[in-house]
Amino acid sequence: MVISQKIQFRLNVLFITVAVLAITFLSLYSLGYLDELEIILAKDNYIFYWMLLVGVFAEIVAGSMGMGYGVICTTTLLFLGIPPHAVSASIHSAESFTTAAGSISHIKLKNVSKSLVKKLAIPAIIGAVIGAVSLTYLGEYYSKITKTVISFYTLYLGIQILSNAFKPKQNKALKKETNLTRLGVIGGFIDSFAGGGWGPLVTGTLIKNSFTPRFAVGSSTVAKFILTVTAAVTFFLTLGIQHWNIILGLLIGGIITAPFSAMLTAKLPVKNMFIIIGTLVIVMSSITIFKSVF
């Protein structure tokens, strides 16, 4: 029943999005702007279409594993040579919409603890602003070094994802004490600065420390939405809008796939997904590090 409600909500979001896109397409066609749009979408070696595929793939992974969207998008964009500050700005701009849909869904399904969201979101906002401002400066003036550092971080995340496939089940009888303020600040900073990592760090820590899984995922998703909007606004104020074709591709790809993520969660072999995604992130991060250093 819960899954069917979630699917129905996301299908409604998909229907509205498709309707808006159809109206926009018809309007551009009637005004004679369609040819110009095709030229714009073909810019930067058709990166819009590549980002469309990345958005679909990342959302499939996030839907089946509960994490990985930012890691996959960041690794791919760095691999394609996009500057680090533009990478994080693009991802957070697109995620502002996809995390909003997920947050509303979790709230409707009563998967959210208000106190947990508050304890995570407020420090996450602080961390996100510091991370975005830091990346704006470092990413613009020290792009090569910053790209290498972030690639090492995504390499670490790839190893963590891969190791999840072989971890034995933990005894969750005893709930461990968690410093939520510190977790929120660090999670917000890393997610904003590195373009992703909130899910593996924050959601993973909450579940590992025996928080009720549905409240851990739901509350973490809402807090993630708040920090994502904060990061996106900060990047907009410091950088303006850059690489909108990347943002649009990631956004449309994620929205198309989102309604079916609940169904995919039950059908995809999660252990194999951990192995595939972990290996992919490790290989791509290693290549990016090699290219940055040599």
Short mmCIF file of the C-alpha atoms (twelve columns), coordinates in Angstrom:
data_MODEL
# 
_entry.id   MODEL 
# 
loop_
_atom_site.group_PDB 
_atom_site.id 
_atom_site.type_symbol 
_atom_site.label_atom_id 
_atom_site.label_alt_id 
_atom_site.label_comp_id 
_atom_site.label_asym_id 
_atom_site.label_seq_id 
_atom_site.Cartn_x 
_atom_site.Cartn_y 
_atom_site.Cartn_z 
_atom_site.pdbx_PDB_model_num 
ATOM 1   C CA . MET A 1   0.000  0.000  0.000   1 
ATOM 2   C CA . VAL A 2   2.821  2.381  0.957   1 
ATOM 3   C CA . ILE A 3   4.764  1.631  -2.230  1 
ATOM 4   C CA . SER A 4   1.658  2.056  -4.402  1 
ATOM 5   C CA . GLN A 5   0.990  5.489  -2.857  1 
ATOM 6   C CA . LYS A 6   4.596  6.468  -3.480  1 
ATOM 7   C CA . ILE A 7   4.416  5.323  -7.100  1 
ATOM 8   C CA . GLN A 8   1.103  7.146  -7.634  1 
ATOM 9   C CA . PHE A 9   2.544  10.394 -6.261  1 
ATOM 10  C CA . ARG A 10  5.623  10.169 -8.462  1 
ATOM 11  C CA . LEU A 11  3.501  9.292  -11.484 1 
ATOM 12  C CA . ASN A 12  1.514  12.474 -10.843 1 
ATOM 13  C CA . VAL A 13  4.781  14.434 -10.733 1 
ATOM 14  C CA . LEU A 14  5.877  12.759 -13.979 1 
ATOM 15  C CA . PHE A 15  2.519  13.536 -15.654 1 
ATOM 16  C CA . ILE A 16  2.702  17.216 -14.688 1 
ATOM 17  C CA . THR A 17  6.331  17.435 -15.841 1 
ATOM 18  C CA . VAL A 18  5.569  15.801 -19.190 1 
ATOM 19  C CA . ALA A 19  2.603  18.130 -19.665 1 
ATOM 20  C CA . VAL A 20  4.772  21.197 -18.970 1 
ATOM 21  C CA . LEU A 21  7.495  19.955 -21.321 1 
ATOM 22  C CA . ALA A 22  4.928  19.199 -24.045 1 
ATOM 23  C CA . ILE A 23  3.408  22.672 -23.763 1 
ATOM 24  C CA . THR A 24  6.887  24.222 -23.859 1 
ATOM 25  C CA . PHE A 25  7.857  22.137 -26.906 1 
ATOM 26  C CA . LEU A 26  4.682  23.075 -28.793 1 
ATOM 27  C CA . SER A 27  5.143  26.731 -27.908 1 
ATOM 28  C CA . LEU A 28  8.726  26.729 -29.208 1 
ATOM 29  C CA . TYR A 29  7.579  24.918 -32.362 1 
ATOM 30  C CA . SER A 30  4.758  27.390 -33.035 1 
ATOM 31  C CA . LEU A 31  7.093  30.351 -32.474 1 
ATOM 32  C CA . GLY A 32  9.729  28.901 -34.802 1 
ATOM 33  C CA . TYR A 33  12.385 28.436 -32.150 1 
ATOM 34  C CA . LEU A 34  12.708 24.645 -32.451 1 
ATOM 35  C CA . ASP A 35  15.725 24.756 -34.780 1 
ATOM 36  C CA . GLU A 36  17.525 27.105 -32.400 1 
ATOM 37  C CA . LEU A 37  16.728 24.774 -29.500 1 
ATOM 38  C CA . GLU A 38  18.239 21.812 -31.378 1 
ATOM 39  C CA . ILE A 39  21.436 23.814 -31.949 1 
ATOM 40  C CA . ILE A 40  21.619 24.745 -28.265 1 
ATOM 41  C CA . LEU A 41  21.077 21.155 -27.122 1 
ATOM 42  C CA . ALA A 42  23.871 20.007 -29.435 1 
ATOM 43  C CA . LYS A 43  26.396 22.305 -27.700 1 
ATOM 44  C CA . ASP A 44  29.442 20.910 -25.886 1 
ATOM 45  C CA . ASN A 45  29.440 17.627 -27.840 1 
ATOM 46  C CA . TYR A 46  25.768 16.888 -27.102 1 
ATOM 47  C CA . ILE A 47  26.385 16.911 -23.344 1 
ATOM 48  C CA . PHE A 48  22.654 17.491 -22.687 1 
ATOM 49  C CA . TYR A 49  21.857 14.009 -24.025 1 
ATOM 50  C CA . TRP A 50  24.713 12.430 -22.093 1 
ATOM 51  C CA . MET A 51  23.442 14.074 -18.911 1 
ATOM 52  C CA . LEU A 52  19.959 12.790 -19.697 1 
ATOM 53  C CA . LEU A 53  21.356 9.240  -19.631 1 
ATOM 54  C CA . VAL A 54  23.388 9.947  -16.486 1 
ATOM 55  C CA . GLY A 55  20.281 11.355 -14.759 1 
ATOM 56  C CA . VAL A 56  18.301 8.202  -15.606 1 
ATOM 57  C CA . PHE A 57  21.093 5.880  -14.481 1 
ATOM 58  C CA . ALA A 58  21.819 7.813  -11.260 1 
ATOM 59  C CA . GLU A 59  18.149 7.834  -10.281 1 
ATOM 60  C CA . ILE A 60  17.888 4.070  -10.894 1 
ATOM 61  C CA . VAL A 61  20.849 3.545  -8.562  1 
ATOM 62  C CA . ALA A 62  19.479 5.966  -5.942  1 
ATOM 63  C CA . GLY A 63  16.101 4.259  -6.137  1 
ATOM 64  C CA . SER A 64  17.550 0.792  -5.589  1 
ATOM 65  C CA . MET A 65  20.292 1.594  -3.060  1 
ATOM 66  C CA . GLY A 66  18.990 4.722  -1.313  1 
ATOM 67  C CA . MET A 67  22.192 6.610  -2.170  1 
ATOM 68  C CA . GLY A 68  24.628 7.253  -4.995  1 
ATOM 69  C CA . TYR A 69  22.989 9.987  -7.122  1 
ATOM 70  C CA . GLY A 70  25.532 12.682 -6.299  1 
ATOM 71  C CA . VAL A 71  28.495 10.305 -6.368  1 
ATOM 72  C CA . ILE A 72  27.664 9.012  -9.865  1 
ATOM 73  C CA . CYS A 73  26.922 12.469 -11.294 1 
ATOM 74  C CA . THR A 74  30.057 14.012 -9.759  1 
ATOM 75  C CA . THR A 75  32.319 11.173 -10.928 1 
ATOM 76  C CA . THR A 76  30.902 11.337 -14.467 1 
ATOM 77  C CA . LEU A 77  31.115 15.130 -14.799 1 
ATOM 78  C CA . LEU A 78  34.683 15.256 -13.475 1 
ATOM 79  C CA . PHE A 79  35.549 12.420 -15.864 1 
ATOM 80  C CA . LEU A 80  34.162 14.559 -18.732 1 
ATOM 81  C CA . GLY A 81  36.346 17.485 -17.680 1 
ATOM 82  C CA . ILE A 82  33.708 19.813 -16.208 1 
ATOM 83  C CA . PRO A 83  35.204 22.261 -13.631 1 
ATOM 84  C CA . PRO A 84  34.530 21.215 -9.998  1 
ATOM 85  C CA . HIS A 85  32.508 24.314 -9.062  1 
ATOM 86  C CA . ALA A 86  30.281 23.868 -12.136 1 
ATOM 87  C CA . VAL A 87  29.876 20.172 -11.280 1 
ATOM 88  C CA . SER A 88  28.489 20.761 -7.784  1 
ATOM 89  C CA . ALA A 89  26.410 23.778 -8.861  1 
ATOM 90  C CA . SER A 90  24.776 21.776 -11.677 1 
ATOM 91  C CA . ILE A 91  24.070 18.720 -9.524  1 
ATOM 92  C CA . HIS A 92  22.534 20.704 -6.665  1 
ATOM 93  C CA . SER A 93  20.407 22.757 -9.049  1 
ATOM 94  C CA . ALA A 94  18.959 19.572 -10.556 1 
ATOM 95  C CA . GLU A 95  18.659 17.833 -7.180  1 
ATOM 96  C CA . SER A 96  16.614 20.722 -5.783  1 
ATOM 97  C CA . PHE A 97  13.691 19.377 -7.806  1 
ATOM 98  C CA . THR A 98  14.275 15.622 -7.464  1 
ATOM 99  C CA . THR A 99  14.819 15.789 -3.675  1 
ATOM 100 C CA . ALA A 100 11.696 17.954 -3.354  1 
ATOM 101 C CA . ALA A 101 9.582  15.194 -4.894  1 
ATOM 102 C CA . GLY A 102 11.196 12.594 -2.646  1 
ATOM 103 C CA . SER A 103 10.712 14.740 0.464   1 
ATOM 104 C CA . ILE A 104 7.014  15.347 -0.207  1 
ATOM 105 C CA . SER A 105 6.556  11.636 -0.780  1 
ATOM 106 C CA . HIS A 106 8.226  10.720 2.533   1 
ATOM 107 C CA . ILE A 107 6.210  13.359 4.405   1 
ATOM 108 C CA . LYS A 108 2.944  12.031 2.967   1 
ATOM 109 C CA . LEU A 109 3.929  8.507  3.977   1 
ATOM 110 C CA . LYS A 110 4.818  9.666  7.532   1 
ATOM 111 C CA . ASN A 111 8.432  8.553  7.222   1 
ATOM 112 C CA . VAL A 112 9.788  11.790 8.669   1 
ATOM 113 C CA . SER A 113 10.813 12.690 12.227  1 
ATOM 114 C CA . LYS A 114 10.583 16.488 12.612  1 
ATOM 115 C CA . SER A 115 13.079 16.552 15.474  1 
ATOM 116 C CA . LEU A 116 15.616 14.496 13.490  1 
ATOM 117 C CA . VAL A 117 15.212 16.744 10.435  1 
ATOM 118 C CA . LYS A 118 15.750 19.842 12.568  1 
ATOM 119 C CA . LYS A 119 18.860 18.416 14.227  1 
ATOM 120 C CA . LEU A 120 20.343 17.501 10.829  1 
ATOM 121 C CA . ALA A 121 19.131 20.341 8.595   1 
ATOM 122 C CA . ILE A 122 20.232 23.394 10.602  1 
ATOM 123 C CA . PRO A 123 23.908 22.365 10.838  1 
ATOM 124 C CA . ALA A 124 23.707 21.018 7.246   1 
ATOM 125 C CA . ILE A 125 22.746 24.510 6.015   1 
ATOM 126 C CA . ILE A 126 25.868 25.949 7.662   1 
ATOM 127 C CA . GLY A 127 28.045 23.217 6.193   1 
ATOM 128 C CA . ALA A 128 26.483 23.623 2.727   1 
ATOM 129 C CA . VAL A 129 27.136 27.395 2.606   1 
ATOM 130 C CA . ILE A 130 30.758 26.967 3.735   1 
ATOM 131 C CA . GLY A 131 31.259 24.152 1.222   1 
ATOM 132 C CA . ALA A 132 29.715 26.068 -1.697  1 
ATOM 133 C CA . VAL A 133 31.697 29.269 -1.017  1 
ATOM 134 C CA . SER A 134 34.915 27.296 -0.563  1 
ATOM 135 C CA . LEU A 135 34.389 25.375 -3.801  1 
ATOM 136 C CA . THR A 136 33.517 28.552 -5.718  1 
ATOM 137 C CA . TYR A 137 36.911 30.015 -4.839  1 
ATOM 138 C CA . LEU A 138 39.036 26.861 -4.943  1 
ATOM 139 C CA . GLY A 139 37.276 25.384 -7.949  1 
ATOM 140 C CA . GLU A 140 37.772 28.517 -10.004 1 
ATOM 141 C CA . TYR A 141 41.377 29.348 -9.084  1 
ATOM 142 C CA . TYR A 142 42.741 25.920 -8.185  1 
ATOM 143 C CA . SER A 143 40.643 23.750 -10.473 1 
ATOM 144 C CA . LYS A 144 43.239 21.012 -11.087 1 
ATOM 145 C CA . ILE A 145 44.050 20.512 -7.393  1 
ATOM 146 C CA . THR A 146 40.391 20.644 -6.378  1 
ATOM 147 C CA . LYS A 147 39.415 18.120 -9.058  1 
ATOM 148 C CA . THR A 148 42.124 15.741 -7.826  1 
ATOM 149 C CA . VAL A 149 41.013 16.077 -4.183  1 
ATOM 150 C CA . ILE A 150 37.347 15.485 -5.036  1 
ATOM 151 C CA . SER A 151 38.294 12.528 -7.248  1 
ATOM 152 C CA . PHE A 152 40.170 10.961 -4.341  1 
ATOM 153 C CA . TYR A 153 37.027 11.450 -2.258  1 
ATOM 154 C CA . THR A 154 34.780 9.796  -4.877  1 
ATOM 155 C CA . LEU A 155 37.372 7.001  -5.105  1 
ATOM 156 C CA . TYR A 156 36.954 6.507  -1.341  1 
ATOM 157 C CA . LEU A 157 33.161 6.498  -1.716  1 
ATOM 158 C CA . GLY A 158 33.466 3.943  -4.512  1 
ATOM 159 C CA . ILE A 159 35.479 1.670  -2.218  1 
ATOM 160 C CA . GLN A 160 32.859 2.159  0.512   1 
ATOM 161 C CA . ILE A 161 30.020 1.295  -1.888  1 
ATOM 162 C CA . LEU A 162 31.884 -1.796 -3.100  1 
ATOM 163 C CA . SER A 163 32.595 -2.938 0.471   1 
ATOM 164 C CA . ASN A 164 28.874 -2.701 1.323   1 
ATOM 165 C CA . ALA A 165 28.287 -5.716 -0.908  1 
ATOM 166 C CA . PHE A 166 30.395 -7.918 1.354   1 
ATOM 167 C CA . LYS A 167 29.532 -6.580 4.824   1 
ATOM 168 C CA . PRO A 168 27.824 -9.032 7.197   1 
ATOM 169 C CA . LYS A 169 24.485 -8.007 8.674   1 
ATOM 170 C CA . GLN A 170 24.889 -6.020 11.883  1 
ATOM 171 C CA . ASN A 171 23.149 -6.548 15.174  1 
ATOM 172 C CA . LYS A 172 20.836 -3.542 15.477  1 
ATOM 173 C CA . ALA A 173 19.562 -4.290 18.959  1 
ATOM 174 C CA . LEU A 174 21.596 -1.480 20.538  1 
ATOM 175 C CA . LYS A 175 21.182 2.060  19.265  1 
ATOM 176 C CA . LYS A 176 24.508 3.919  19.187  1 
ATOM 177 C CA . GLU A 177 24.839 7.546  20.263  1 
ATOM 178 C CA . THR A 178 25.201 9.870  17.268  1 
ATOM 179 C CA . ASN A 179 26.389 13.497 17.284  1 
ATOM 180 C CA . LEU A 180 23.751 14.800 14.840  1 
ATOM 181 C CA . THR A 181 25.074 18.382 14.820  1 
ATOM 182 C CA . ARG A 182 28.553 17.314 13.783  1 
ATOM 183 C CA . LEU A 183 27.130 14.793 11.311  1 
ATOM 184 C CA . GLY A 184 24.930 17.485 9.720   1 
ATOM 185 C CA . VAL A 185 27.738 20.049 9.370   1 
ATOM 186 C CA . ILE A 186 30.219 17.564 7.907   1 
ATOM 187 C CA . GLY A 187 27.574 16.008 5.644   1 
ATOM 188 C CA . GLY A 188 26.410 19.402 4.383   1 
ATOM 189 C CA . PHE A 189 29.968 20.594 3.717   1 
ATOM 190 C CA . ILE A 190 31.078 17.422 1.919   1 
ATOM 191 C CA . ASP A 191 27.906 17.205 -0.174  1 
ATOM 192 C CA . SER A 192 28.174 20.845 -1.241  1 
ATOM 193 C CA . PHE A 193 31.939 20.874 -1.794  1 
ATOM 194 C CA . ALA A 194 32.292 17.445 -3.418  1 
ATOM 195 C CA . GLY A 195 28.962 17.377 -5.285  1 
ATOM 196 C CA . GLY A 196 27.614 14.407 -3.327  1 
ATOM 197 C CA . GLY A 197 28.122 12.136 -0.349  1 
ATOM 198 C CA . TRP A 198 25.225 12.996 1.976   1 
ATOM 199 C CA . GLY A 199 23.549 9.614  1.448   1 
ATOM 200 C CA . PRO A 200 26.565 7.353  2.097   1 
ATOM 201 C CA . LEU A 201 27.729 9.459  5.059   1 
ATOM 202 C CA . VAL A 202 24.576 10.658 6.828   1 
ATOM 203 C CA . THR A 203 21.896 8.099  5.883   1 
ATOM 204 C CA . GLY A 204 24.465 5.313  6.131   1 
ATOM 205 C CA . THR A 205 25.576 6.459  9.603   1 
ATOM 206 C CA . LEU A 206 22.004 6.739  10.902  1 
ATOM 207 C CA . ILE A 207 21.096 3.242  9.719   1 
ATOM 208 C CA . LYS A 208 24.406 1.796  10.971  1 
ATOM 209 C CA . ASN A 209 23.767 3.357  14.387  1 
ATOM 210 C CA . SER A 210 20.370 1.626  14.537  1 
ATOM 211 C CA . PHE A 211 17.964 4.471  13.809  1 
ATOM 212 C CA . THR A 212 14.660 3.129  12.454  1 
ATOM 213 C CA . PRO A 213 15.423 2.743  8.713   1 
ATOM 214 C CA . ARG A 214 12.268 4.426  7.356   1 
ATOM 215 C CA . PHE A 215 12.758 7.457  9.643   1 
ATOM 216 C CA . ALA A 216 16.477 7.549  8.895   1 
ATOM 217 C CA . VAL A 217 15.877 7.580  5.118   1 
ATOM 218 C CA . GLY A 218 12.829 9.886  5.189   1 
ATOM 219 C CA . SER A 219 14.290 12.447 7.616   1 
ATOM 220 C CA . SER A 220 17.668 12.387 5.874   1 
ATOM 221 C CA . THR A 221 15.953 12.980 2.506   1 
ATOM 222 C CA . VAL A 222 14.111 16.066 3.802   1 
ATOM 223 C CA . ALA A 223 17.303 17.440 5.386   1 
ATOM 224 C CA . LYS A 224 19.106 16.736 2.105   1 
ATOM 225 C CA . PHE A 225 16.474 18.754 0.216   1 
ATOM 226 C CA . ILE A 226 17.017 21.733 2.542   1 
ATOM 227 C CA . LEU A 227 20.806 21.638 2.179   1 
ATOM 228 C CA . THR A 228 20.506 21.105 -1.601  1 
ATOM 229 C CA . VAL A 229 18.398 24.245 -2.032  1 
ATOM 230 C CA . THR A 230 20.818 26.139 0.222   1 
ATOM 231 C CA . ALA A 231 23.804 25.007 -1.854  1 
ATOM 232 C CA . ALA A 232 22.019 25.768 -5.147  1 
ATOM 233 C CA . VAL A 233 21.106 29.298 -4.017  1 
ATOM 234 C CA . THR A 234 24.654 29.912 -2.750  1 
ATOM 235 C CA . PHE A 235 26.145 28.770 -6.059  1 
ATOM 236 C CA . PHE A 236 23.632 30.953 -7.941  1 
ATOM 237 C CA . LEU A 237 24.632 34.025 -5.913  1 
ATOM 238 C CA . THR A 238 28.367 33.383 -6.343  1 
ATOM 239 C CA . LEU A 239 28.528 31.898 -9.858  1 
ATOM 240 C CA . GLY A 240 25.235 32.676 -11.568 1 
ATOM 241 C CA . ILE A 241 23.668 30.024 -13.800 1 
ATOM 242 C CA . GLN A 242 26.268 27.965 -15.667 1 
ATOM 243 C CA . HIS A 243 25.983 24.826 -17.799 1 
ATOM 244 C CA . TRP A 244 22.172 24.871 -17.832 1 
ATOM 245 C CA . ASN A 245 22.255 22.068 -20.443 1 
ATOM 246 C CA . ILE A 246 23.833 19.799 -17.791 1 
ATOM 247 C CA . ILE A 247 21.239 20.835 -15.211 1 
ATOM 248 C CA . LEU A 248 18.349 20.250 -17.609 1 
ATOM 249 C CA . GLY A 249 19.656 16.848 -18.699 1 
ATOM 250 C CA . LEU A 250 20.131 15.610 -15.124 1 
ATOM 251 C CA . LEU A 251 16.755 17.021 -14.075 1 
ATOM 252 C CA . ILE A 252 14.698 15.496 -16.895 1 
ATOM 253 C CA . GLY A 253 16.517 12.158 -16.646 1 
ATOM 254 C CA . GLY A 254 15.871 11.969 -12.901 1 
ATOM 255 C CA . ILE A 255 12.211 12.970 -13.154 1 
ATOM 256 C CA . ILE A 256 11.515 10.427 -15.900 1 
ATOM 257 C CA . THR A 257 12.944 7.606  -13.785 1 
ATOM 258 C CA . ALA A 258 11.773 8.686  -10.304 1 
ATOM 259 C CA . PRO A 259 8.194  7.290  -10.497 1 
ATOM 260 C CA . PHE A 260 9.534  3.774  -10.990 1 
ATOM 261 C CA . SER A 261 12.312 3.791  -8.367  1 
ATOM 262 C CA . ALA A 262 10.068 2.218  -5.699  1 
ATOM 263 C CA . MET A 263 9.337  -0.727 -7.999  1 
ATOM 264 C CA . LEU A 264 13.022 -1.037 -8.914  1 
ATOM 265 C CA . THR A 265 13.981 -1.217 -5.239  1 
ATOM 266 C CA . ALA A 266 12.206 -4.555 -4.883  1 
ATOM 267 C CA . LYS A 267 13.390 -6.025 -8.189  1 
ATOM 268 C CA . LEU A 268 17.052 -5.091 -8.653  1 
ATOM 269 C CA . PRO A 269 19.751 -7.251 -6.990  1 
ATOM 270 C CA . VAL A 270 21.151 -4.694 -4.542  1 
ATOM 271 C CA . LYS A 271 24.361 -6.623 -3.779  1 
ATOM 272 C CA . ASN A 272 25.238 -6.806 -7.481  1 
ATOM 273 C CA . MET A 273 24.358 -3.126 -7.849  1 
ATOM 274 C CA . PHE A 274 26.798 -2.262 -5.041  1 
ATOM 275 C CA . ILE A 275 29.528 -4.219 -6.839  1 
ATOM 276 C CA . ILE A 276 28.839 -2.697 -10.276 1 
ATOM 277 C CA . ILE A 277 28.469 0.916  -9.090  1 
ATOM 278 C CA . GLY A 278 31.380 0.687  -6.658  1 
ATOM 279 C CA . THR A 279 33.660 -0.701 -9.365  1 
ATOM 280 C CA . LEU A 280 32.481 1.902  -11.904 1 
ATOM 281 C CA . VAL A 281 33.074 4.810  -9.513  1 
ATOM 282 C CA . ILE A 282 36.522 3.462  -8.563  1 
ATOM 283 C CA . VAL A 283 37.613 3.068  -12.210 1 
ATOM 284 C CA . MET A 284 36.318 6.494  -13.341 1 
ATOM 285 C CA . SER A 285 37.753 8.264  -10.282 1 
ATOM 286 C CA . SER A 286 41.119 6.586  -10.822 1 
ATOM 287 C CA . ILE A 287 41.201 7.694  -14.473 1 
ATOM 288 C CA . THR A 288 40.302 11.275 -13.471 1 
ATOM 289 C CA . ILE A 289 43.065 11.278 -10.829 1 
ATOM 290 C CA . PHE A 290 45.573 9.935  -13.369 1 
ATOM 291 C CA . LYS A 291 44.582 12.609 -15.919 1 
ATOM 292 C CA . SER A 292 44.787 15.353 -13.268 1 
ATOM 293 C CA . VAL A 293 48.198 14.299 -11.992 1 
ATOM 294 C CA . PHE A 294 49.823 13.374 -15.298 1 
# 
